[in-house]
Every structure is written in structure tokens, then in C-alpha cells.
């Protein structure tokens, strides 16, 4: 007996593939989505009785193609529509490049970043409008309008459904990777509510795996996948049984996912062999050093500082400098870290104030630390982070009067 849950799993895994095939054949994202959704509706009706077909993806693509043909024929008032339906029927089935084209279409630079994220989750992940709205913490009608506007822009601006030329690929690929990383980060440390959104982390990793299969020779793709896997491996230890945040030094490393860590390390070693370092690869290497240490005290902080030096060279940014200062503080003490972070232009970034508070606490500057914790707590909408910061504030010795 085929269950609705099993069909939903096929939907998650095959939706993007089916849509990409139909988009290539139709040249119309909206019509492709409708046809694929009709195919899955048919699957819900037929598979529980008929059983799962030998090739679920092939069944969905064929059924969706037939739905599209039927619709075009019903709407046809000119011979061109019949010819269009004939082309769809005879379109070749699912070359892997179809999904790659769809990724680059969803992440086209003409679209705003929030639209890129939403379209990627919709077209490649198969998430519903309601699911994406919940994931991005925006009202469903707002999200629906964004998706419609993005699809209309693709259509009206004639944004091509294709893989960029080699000369354009580095810049365009960076946008794709940034979108996947944004999705993962929103899951890893949600912008509000609970600390972790496992569904978004899982979806980002799934999409990164797909991109890795489609572009196996791109080291930054492997680097991003490694970074996500190594970060996600620590998820079980990031909160305690009560749901309170547990910082990295205090985490129970026995709960880390060792098989995921081994996979992440393999990917990092593969990147190192290619000798084409990029920001995601370097961040993955930093995470590899963290996950290689059996205890917090055994962490190779000098190596992490060196890796942050490399990261600053290829991708300079205040947040990278902030993270490097944390590593420097572990090597040279909290005052050294404070000297590095004080000039950084990050007044609205809660992590800046949280790091500053921790370094001030370690340096014995209690009153300043208390104020910094208060500021950090006021800047985050994540309940778990805010509770942790206020608990740290409350645990300080009373400031001198």
C-alpha cells in the first residue's frame, strides 16, 4: 500500500527535476508547475491502488507532459498551439542540465535576493507557498506576490533558461551558492523563534548535493556542501534538553554526527587537492579543524587564525574580521581580540555585541560586558539566543557601584 507520506517523499525528491524538464519544453514556469502539480495529484489518486510505478520520476514527468499537452490542445485556437504541444510531446527526457538551468534561472542577478531564495525553494525544493512563507517568516500573501512578480520578471524580461557562458559562470555561480547558504543559515540559526529550523538545513543540504552532482568539478560547490555538512553535524549538541543554547566550547562532542563529520572531512581534503581555494572551501576547512578536536581545549586555534587570514585575503568582510578576532583571542587573550573588534562597523549586528560581551567578561570588565549582553539581546529576534544572552548577563557579578 503506497501511503501519502511516501508520495510526499517522491514529491520532495523529484519535483525540481520534473519542473525543470517541463520548463525546458514549455518555456513557461507557471504552466510547468501547474502540470507537475496535476501529475502529483493524479499520483495521490492512483498509486495507492495501482502501486508505485517502477520509475516514479518518469511517471510524474510523462503524466505532467500529457497534462500540459492536453491543456494546450484545449486552449488551442491556432495551429501554432498544436505544434507547440507536438514539441512538448517529443521533447527529450530530463538531461541533468535541465535542473542546472533552473537553478541559474531562479538565481538570476536581475532578481532580488529574497526572490532568488523563494524561487529556489519553490522550483527546486518543491516547498509550498505556505511552507516557504513560514520558513522565511513573512506573510503567505506577501510571499505569493513575490513569487508571482519574480516569475513575471523572468517571462517579461526574457531571462534565458540556460546555463551561463563560461565567462559569466563564476559570478553567477556565486549567486547560486549564496542563496543556498542563506537558506542553510536561516535554518541553522533562525532569525526569530527557536534556534534551529531543521527543515531548512536539510533542504539546503539536499539542494547543495544536487548542485554538487551536476557540477562535480567546481570546488566551491564541494566547499559549500562540506561547510553545511560539518555545521549540521553539530546540531544535536547546540541546545540542551530544555532547549537552551549551548555554546561551542561547552557542547557534548559525543553527540556530534561522526559519519557526517567524516563526509565533510573527505570533501575538504578533495578541495585541498584541487588547490583552488575559495571562501566556502576555507570556511569548511575552519569547521573541519573544529570538528577534528576531541575537546574544546584541544582545538588548533593557531591554524584557525591562519585559515581566517586566508579567508580575509579572498573575501574581506567585517564579519570575517570578527570571527578571526574570536580565534585570535583564544591564542593571545581577550584583550587582543577586543582590540581587533572595537573598530569594526557592525553596530546593528547582535553577534558583534555578543562576542564583545564575552571577551569583556573574560577580561574582567564586568560592567561593560553586562551592557554589551543587553545590547546583543535587544538586537536578536531569536528567542533561544536572546534567552542565552540575558542568562549570561544575569550570571555576571554585580557591577561596581
Secondary structure, DSSP 8 states (H G I E B T S, - for coil): ---HHHHHHHHHHHHHHHHHHHHHHHS-HHHHHHHHHHHHHHHHHHHHHH---SSHHHHHHHHHHHHHHHHHHHH--SHHHHHHHHHHHT-----THHHHHHHHHHT-TTS-HHHHHHHIIIIIT---HHHHHHHHTS-HHHHHHHHHHHHHHHHHTT---S---HHHHHHHHHHHHHHHHHHHHHHHS-SEESS--HHHHHHHHHHHHHHHHH-TT-HHHHHHHHHHHHHHTTGGGSB-TTS-B--GGGS-GGGS-HHHHHHHHHHHHHHHHHT---HHHHHHHHHHHHHH-SSGGG--HHHHHHHHHHHHHHS--HHHHHHHHHHHHHHH-HHHHHHHHTT-S-TT-HHHHHHHHHHHHHTT-HHHHHHHHHHHHHH-EEHHHHHHHHHHHHTS-----
